[in-house]
Amino acid sequence: MDVVYVIAGLVLLVLAGDALVRGSVNLSLRLGIPPLIVGLTVVAFGTSAPELLVSVSAILDGVPGIALGNVVGSNIANILLVLGVPAMITTIHSSTLGVSRGFITMLAATALFIVLCFMGPITWWHAAILLVGLALMILDNIRSARGARTAASVDDLEGADLSAPWWKIIAFLLAGIIGLPLGADFLVEGAANIARIFGISETVIGLTLVAVGTSLPELATSVIAAFKKQADVAMGNVIGSNVFNLLGIIGVAGFVGPIPVPASMLQSDLWVMAATSLLLIPFILMRHDITRTVGALFVAAYAVYTVSLVV
């Protein structure tokens, strides 16, 4: 039954998350908010909503280890799986991407997050620092995009439909608002019960089952893009998602309740997350392509890491 809860939770999170993004994007456009601002804020927050609701639900249910494990595990999975799998399908041409600035922001967010974890448990003041960092990042992105005259058009926004009637927009918003907390509750409850049955810590469940589950939408999007010979888009999505996970999700969750940082995470998992982030230096700053061989190595590394957690 717990497995059914997990699967139902994941399905609800994927569908409700997509509905929330579509409803929010179209509502924002109807209200006259520029596409650039919508893309950098509404879409970014909307696509991170499943992870956010899972983390908040975990804290409210008394299993904060799932919340922290979800974020750290998702960031590791985003790099090794969400980049590795599409790279195995077709080479990701890093030399054509302009994501150096975003990558440096990701490294800075990772360093800040690790420092705050060592000053844990994470409480409201840690969360406030993370949210300030997120706000500064968003403002910097908006300023840079405007300066470069790269404002997004409506067609660039996921789920944008200027002809969508008001009833449809409201229906999407309601589906997202109702479905996300339900899906998060199902997933957390099922995952926590599985952890207890097998004697696995809630943090490990968060790092593996929950992390991979909440990263499935990004993985599916990247794989589809790879088959369309557009795997390069995965890099920007991964960098943006990782920054929002660290600054936004834990930033909000820290205000819901204290998040203890297990000794095992301080000793290994945070450093695995940092190492996987640094793995991208040759591909982003030195502009080497992520070939099929590199993609296979990424996926193999993730498999080894996962096995080491549960064995």
N, C-alpha and C positions, 0 to 999 in steps of 0.2 A: 504493500500500500504506500509505503514511503517513496518508492521509486515512482509510483503514479503521481504522487504529489510533486516530486521534482520535475517530471516531464510536463505535467499540467502547468506548473509555475513557469517553466521556461517558455512554453508555447504562449501563455498569456503575456509574459514580459515582451516577447518579440512582437506580437500583434498589437498590444496596447502601446508599446513604445513607438511603433510606426504610426499608429493612429494619432498619438499625441503630437508627434513631429508635424504630420500633415495638417492637423487642426491648428496648431500654434503658428505654423508658417503662413497659412492662408489668413488667419485672423490678423496677424501682424501686418501683412501686406494690405489687407482691407482697411486697417487703421492708419495706413500711410507711412509705416516705418520703412526706411530704405532697405533694399535687398541686402546691401553690404552688412548693415547692422543685424538684420535677421540671420544671415548666414553665420556671423561670428558669435552670436549670443543664443538666439532661439533654437537654431538647429543644433548647435554644440551642446546646449543643456538638454535638449530633447533626446538626443541620441545617447546621452549618459544617464537618462532617467531610470532605466532598469537597474543599473549598478547602484544608483543613489537610493532607490527604494529598497533594494535588497539590504544595503548597509544599514539604513535607518530601521528597517524591520528587524534586522538581527540584533541591534542594540535594544530595541523595545522588548524583544523576546528574551533578553538576557543571555544572548550568545554573541557578544561583541567580537570574539575571535573570528567569526565568519565575516564580519564587516571589514576588518583589517586585512584578513587573508584574501578576501574578494578583490580588493584594490591592488595589493601587491601581486597577487597571482594573475590578475587580468593584465597588468603591465608587462609581466614576463611573457604571458601567452600572446599578447598583442605583437611583440617583437618576434618571438621565435616561431609562432604558429601563423599569425595573420600576415606576416611577411614571408615566412618560410614556405608555406603551402603554395601560394600563388607563384612564388619564384621557381618552384619545382615545375610549374606548368609553362611559364614563360619568363625570361629574364627581366628583372626590374632595372631599368636604365636610370640609375641614380644621377648620372651626369647631366640629365635633362631637367632635374628637379631643383626648385629654388626653395629648399626647406631648411637651409643652414640656420637661419635666425630662429625658427621654431624649434629646431633640434637643440640649440644652445639653451633656449628657454626650458625645454624638457629636462636637460641635464641639471639646470639650476633648481628646478622644482623637485627633482629627485634628491639632490643634495640637501635642500631645505627640509624635505619630508623626513629624511633619515636623521638629521640632527634633532628634529622635534621628537621623533620616536625615542631617541636616547634620553630625552628629557621627559618622557612619558610617565604615567599614562596620559593619553591625549585628552585634554579637556577643552573648555570653551576658549581659553586664551591661545592655545595651540591652533585651534580651529580658526580663530579670528586672524591670526597671522597668515594662515593658508588662504583664506578668502580675500585678504588684502592683496596677496600675491596674484590671485586669480583676476581680481579687478584690474590690477596694473597690467597684466598680460593682455586682457581684452582691450583695454584702452590703447596699448601699444600697437596691437594688431590693427585696430581701426585706423589709428593715425598713419601707420605704415601703408595700409591698403589705400587710403585716401591720397597719400603723398605719391604713391606709384600709379595712381589713377587706375586701380584694378578692381573697382567696385563691381560686385557681383551683379549679374542681371537676374531677372526673375526666373529665366529658364535654367540658371545654374543651381537653383535651390531645390533640394529634395522635397518632393510632394507639393510643389507650388502649382496652384491652379486658380488663376484670377477669376475664372468663370464659376467656381464652386459656389453653390447657393448657401445662404446662412444656415439652413437646417443641417446641411452636410458638415459644415465647419463645426457646429455645436455637437453633432453626433460623434465626430472624430475626437473632439476634446473630452466629451463624457466617457467615451470608450477608453481613452487613455487614462483619465483620472480615476476611473473605477477599476479598470483592468490591471494597472500597474501595482497598486498596493495588494490586490488579491494574488497576483502572480508572485510578488515578492514574498508574501506570507506563506504561500504554498511551498515555494522553493526553499525558504529558510527552515520551515518546519520539517519538511522531508529530509533536507540535508542534515539538520541537527539530529534527527532520530537515527539516520544512517550512521552518523558519527558515534552515537552512543551504543548502537547495536554492535558495531565492529571495534569498539574501543579506540577509535581514532579521534584525535583532538579536533575541536571545532575549527581551529586555525588551519589545520591541514585540509579539512573539507573545504574551507574557504579558498585556500590556495589552489585546489585542484578542481573538484566537481563544480563548485559555484563559480569560480573564476572562468573556467572554460565555458560553462553554460552561458554566462553573461557576455562572453566574447564571441559567441556563435554568430550574432548578426554581422559583426565586423568581418568575421572570417568568411561568411557566406558572400558578403558584398565583394570582398577581395578576390575570392575564387571566381565569381561571375565576371568581374572586371578582367581577370587574367585570361579567361576564355575569349573575351572580346579584345584581347591584346591591349588592355588598358590597366595592367597590373600596377603601373607607376602611381596610380591614385591612392594605392594602399598606404604608401609612405606618409603622406600628409595626414590621412585619417588616423594612423597609428600614433603619430606624434601628438596630434590634437587630443586624441582620446586619453593618452597617458597623462598629459598635463591636467586635463579635467578630472581624471580619476584621483590624482594626488592632491590637487588644490581644492577642487570643488566638492567631490564626494566626501572625503574625510573632513573637509572644512565645514560642511553642513552637518554631517553625522556627529562631529565633535560637540555640537551644541545640543544634540539630543540626549547624550549621556557620555560618561567617561569611557574611553576605549583603552583597556590595558594592552601593553605591548609585551607579548611572551618573550622569554629569554631566547627561545629557539629562533625567533624572527630576528632578534638583534644580532644573533651569532651567525646566521646563514642567509635567511630569505631576503632580507633587505640588501645584502651584498650581492646576491644572485640578481636581484632587480637592477642594481647599479651596474653590474658587469654586463648584463644583456643590453643596457642602454649604451654603454661604452662600446659595445660590439659594432654599433652603427657608425662609429667615427670614420673608418676607412671608406664607407659607402656614401656618407653624406658630405663630410668635410674634404675627403680625398677623391670623391666622385668615382669610386670603383663600382661597377655594376654588381647587383646581387644575382648571380648565375644560378642555374639549376643545382649545381653542386653545393653552393653556399646555402641555398634553400633547404636541401636535404640535410646538411649539417645542422642548420637551425632546428629543424623538426626533430632530428635525432637527439640534440642537446636537450630539447624540452622533454622528450620521452625519458631520458636518463634522469633529469631533475624530478619529474613526477614519480618515477619508480623509487627514487631515493627517499621521497617523502612518506610513501606508504609501506615500504618494506621494513 
